[in-house]
Amino acid sequence: MAITIPLLIGVDDFRFYTASSESFTAEILTPAIIQSTDLAAQNVLGTALMIKLKNDYNGGTLDAKYQELYDSDKASVLKMVIWQTYVMALPRMLYKIGAATISVGDTDEVSSIDDGQLSSMQRAAEASMVFYENQVKRYLTTNYSSFPELINSTPNYVPSNTSKVYTSQGTTYSTNKVYDI
């Protein structure tokens, strides 16, 4: 039985931005997209605005400020979720979890990367995710009154979080520290 859940980003969008192959199937990506939506989008947007964006995206009705928040030069929830998904999906590209075992995805023709290379790829993806997360937070802070879901957050499961800004660009996890480069 196939489970269909409305997603905040499309599998094809993920493949385009990350240059992932078609062999990275929707069955593998969908759980990572769902988890990333919870970790990245819902944490930043809050439940009410996340539900609004997800419904409008799936209904093809994103407009005005919502479209600008979803994906523009000013903010991109789309790219924030894509890069969080990539961070979550990278280990799934290398390791396969099956009945009573976890195996590395080697075949006769290719060999898997090592843990150090995987960690490096995850840090690079986290840096992209952090950039887009900070962009979305700045946009929401500047345009707070334009989004009724931030003011009247019904359902109020998770409130929006625009205060903690991760400035390390994926290299450490220090919050609210600004480093001049």
Secondary structure, 3 states (H helix, E strand, C coil): CCCCCCCCCCHHHHHHHHCCCCCCCHHHHHHHHHHHHHHHHHHHHCHHHHHHHHHHHHHCCCCHHHHHHHCCCCCCHHHHHHHHHHHHHHHHHHEEEECCEEEECCCCCCCCCCHHHHHHHHHHHHHHHHHHHHHHHHHHHHCHHHCHHHHCCCCCCCCCCCCCCECCCCCCCCECCCCCC
